[in-house]
């Protein structure tokens, strides 16, 4: 059984003061600087090595944790400094995340095309093999076998692998997605390199370096109890989940989610926004727990499962949007457009399955406070 978080509202629980917040922020600032040094030592990501990718990921993680903690515990921090730091850290983590997001989206879509077509071979495999790790969808978790070179997933087996090559439409759809998303990934890579060499980034890095030794707490904040602010983060999450249409998500198929699938409007799907917001609030809730408990933060398996479902929701919704965008490409063949339409519908079904998985996880127990 998973351990539960201590209740910040319990008067018998040990108070956690602002000194713990200062220690947490100093630790995350140190992690940021360590990742930055590693990133520079590996050529600033110029060659896309595994070490530079890991360093960029560590930069994103520490930037998000610092920014999230500044948001949750802002009454205890210098207001001007905090309000200036948070948007800069959000800009940095968002910029660094774009390249990975494009690569993961392409892999997801190519593998979905492969699965839907029941083919044993896929002509546009190079982009998919550029992304390692596990391939997961709602209700599916398939380990990605290594290729002969040991660098990325090989073509996963399917029950209908003997059906032959992909249809022409699916093959052309995959090639179109590979061109578009590889171009987007290249641009994101260039944008990240430019950002890391900019005066804006250096200003952020300088402030994080100061934060590693000096945290600008307000007067009296070092002895203030952090638990009420952490509890407020949990309440915001609970309120946001309560506002979700969990009754609809309680059914594995939501026909309303496909109503806007053929719309020419490229705006985000109208149902997705509140779910993305819950994902962000769940992250803030988790970071607040890290501040209270430090390295001894207990593992809440239920919240972990809910977070994984929301990550899949985000990935599937963005993949569906990419398929819809590709389908709007002028003068593509009808068979290509059809394959992209099937792919879009498949990813929207993945969205619904992720929502269903989230509500199943969430309703097992009311959210625990950090």
N, C-alpha and C positions, 0 to 999 in steps of 0.2 A: 504494500500500500504506500502511496506517495505521502511524503511528509507535508504538512500544511503550514502555511505562513502564520506567523504570530499575528494576532489581531491588534492593530495599532490603537483601537478604541478600548482595549482591555486595561483598566486602571492597574491591574496587578502585573501587567507585562513590563519588562524593563524598558525604560525610556531610552530612545536613541537620539542623540543631540546633534547639533550642527557640526560638531567636530567630525562626526562620521561622514557627513556630506563633504566636508573639506578634504578628508582623506580619500574619499571615492573620486572626487574630481581631480585631485593630484595624481592618483593612480591612472586614471583614464588619460590625463594629459601626458603622463610618462609613456603610456602605450602608444599614443599618437606620435610622439617624437621618435620612439623606437621604430615604428612602422615607417615613418618618413625617412629615417636614416637608411633603413633597409631598401626602401624604394629607390633612393638615390644611388646606393651601392650597386643595384642591379640595373642601372642605366635608365632610371626614371620611366621604366616601362616601354622603352623604345623597341625592344625586341619581343615583348609580350611573353617573357619567360614565366615559369611557374612561380618563381620567387617574387617577381614584380607583381604578379596577379595577387599573390597572398598578401603582399605589403599593401597594395591598394585596398584590398578587402579589410585589412586591419585598420587602415586609416578611416574607412567608412564607418566601421563598427565603433571606434572610439569617438569619432565626431558625433555620431548619432547619440551615444550615451551621454556625452557632455551636454549636447543640445537638449536632450530630453530631460536631464536632471535640472538644467537651468530653467526649463519650463515648469516642472513640477514643484520645485522648491524656490521659485523666484522671489517670494516675500523675504527670504533669508539672505538674498544676494544683492549686491549693489545694482540698483535698477538700471542705470545708464549703461554700465558695463554689460549686464546680462542681455538687455535688449539689443545691444550692438553685436554681441557675439552670436546669438542664436540664429539669426538669418544667414550669417556668414558660414556657420557650420552646416546649416541645412543646404546652402548652395554647394558647398564642397562635397558633402556626402551624395547629394543628388547628381552632381556632375560625374563623380567617380563611378556611380552605379550604372550609368547609361550603357557603357560598352558591354558589361556583363549581361545586362538585361537584353540587349539586342542578340547576343550570342545564344543565351538561354531560350529566347523566344523562337529563334530560328530552329534550334534543335527540337524544341517541343512541336513545332508545326511540321517539320519534316518527318519526325517519328509518327505523328498523328496521321499524316498522309500515307506513310508506309503501312500503318496498322489498318487504316480504312480501305486501302486498296488490296490488302492481302498479298503483297508482292514480296518476293525473296530478294529483290535487288532494287536499289534506288540510285539513279544516275547522279543526283546532286548530294553526295554524301560528305564532301569535304568540309562544308560548314558545320554539319552536325558533329563530325568527329573532332572539331576544335574545342568542344565543351565536354569536360569530364563529369563524373559523378553519377548520380542515380537519376533515372527517368521515372517520374511519378505522376500519376493522374488520379482523379478521384476513384477510389476503389481498386487502383492498380499500383503496384510498386515493383518495378522490374530492374534488377541490377544490370548495369550496362557493362557487358564484357569488354575487356581491353582488346584493342586491335593488335596486329602483329607488332606494331611499333610500340605498343604499350601506352599510347597517348590519346585516350578518348574512347568513346563507346563504339563497339562494332554494331552492325545491323542486328537488332534483336530478333530472335526467332518468333514466328507466328504460326498459328494453327493451320493457316492456309498458305504456307510458304511455297507449295508446289503449284500455285495457280499461275506462275509465270511472271512476266514483266508488268510493270505498272501500265495503266491505261495512258494513252497519249495525253489526255487532259490533266491527269494527276502529275505526270512527269513534267509537263510544261508549267503547271502550277508550282511545283517544287522548285523548278529552275527560276521562275519569276520571284518567288519568295526569297530564294538564296541571293539573287542579284540585289533586291531592294534592301534586305536586312543586313547583308554584308556591307553594302554601301553605308547604311546607317551606323553599323558598328565601326567602320573605318572613320567616319566623321566624329563619332563619339570618342574614339581613341584620340584623335587629333585635338578635340575640344578639351579632353582631360589633360593632355600634355601641355596645351596652352595655359590651362587653368593653373597647373602646378608650377608653371614658370612665371606666372603673373605677379604683379605687385600686390594684388588683392590677396592671393594665397599667402604670400610672404608675410603680409600683415596679420593674417589669421594665425600662421605658424608662430609668429613672434608672441602673440597674445597667449597662445597655448603654452609656449615655453615659460612665460611668466606664471601661468596658472599652475604649472608643475611644482612651483615652490611657494606661491602665494595666492590664496583663494580670497577674493574680495567679499567676505561675509559682512552683513550689516552689524551694527552695534548690538551686542547681546545675542546674536544668532548662534554663537558657539555653544551656548548652553540651552538653546531652544529645542523643544521636542519635535522631531521630524514626523512622528506618527500621524498627527492630524492631516498634514499635507499629503502624506502617502495614502491615507485613507480616502482623501478627496479624489485622488487619481483613480482609485478603485471605484468610487461612486460614479465618476464621469463615465467610466467604462460600462458599468452596470446600466446606467441610464441610456447610453447609446445602444446597447444590446436590446434593452427593453423596447426601444423605438423601431427595431428591425422587424420586418414581416416574417417572424419565425413560424407562423402558421403556414404561410406559403412555402417557406423553406422546409417545413416538415414533410412535404411531398417531394419525392425524387424528380418529378417532372413539373416544371412551371411554364406553361404555354405562354403566359404573358411576357416571359423573358425573351421570346423570339419575335414579338410583334415588331420591334424596331430593327430587326436584322436586315431588312432590305431597304432601309431608309437611306437616301443619298446624303443625309446629314452625317459628317464625320465626327460629330461631338461624341463624348463618352456615353456609354449606355446609361440611361437614366436610373436604372435600378442599382448600379454598382457603387455610387458615391458613398452612401451610408455604410456599406460593408467595408470599403477601404478606410473610412474613418474609424470604424471599430478596430481594424487591424492596427492603426497607429496608436489608438488609445490602449490597446492591449500591450503594445510595446512599451509605452510610457509606464504602465502598471508594472511590467516586469522589471524595468530599470529602477523604479522606486523600491522594489523588493531587494534589488542588488545593493542599493544604498543602505537600506536598513540592516541587511544581514551580511554584507561584505562577501568574502569568499565562502562563508558558511551558509549562503542562501539555499534553503531547501528546494528540492525539485518538486514542482507541482505538475504531475503528468497530465492532468486534465487541461490545464492552461496551455501546456506545451502542445497537446493534440489540437486544441482550438486554434492556436497560432499557426500550426502547420496547415490546417484547413483554410485559414484566411490567406496564407501565402499561396496556396494552390488556386484559390479564388482570384487573387490578383493576377497570377501568371496566366490563367485561362482567359480571363477577361481581356487582358492586353493582347494575348495571342489571337483571340477572336477579332479584336479591332484591327490587328495587322492583316488578317485574312480578308476582312471586309475592305480594307484600304487597297490591298492588291487587286481585289475584284473590280475596283473602280478604275483600274488602269485602262486607258483608251485603247480600243481596237484589239483587245485580246480575243482569242478564239472562244466560241461558245462552250466547248468542252473544258477549257481552262477555267472559265468563269463558273461553270457548274461544279468543278472539283473544289474551287475556292469557297463556293456556297456551302457545299457539304462540310468542308473543313470548318467554316465559321459556325455552322450549326453544331458540329461536334464539340467545339470549344465552349459554346454557350451551354451545352449539356454538362460539360465539365464544371462550369461555373455553378450550375444548379446542384450538382453532386457535392461540390465543396460546401455550399451553403447547408445542404442536408447534413453533411458530416459535422459541420460546426454546431448546428442546433442539437444534434444528438450528443455531442460532447458537452455542450454548455448546459443543457437541461439535466444532466446527471447530478449536478450539484450547483448551487448558487456560487457566484464568483467568490473566491477567498481573497481577503485583503492582504497586501504584502507585509 
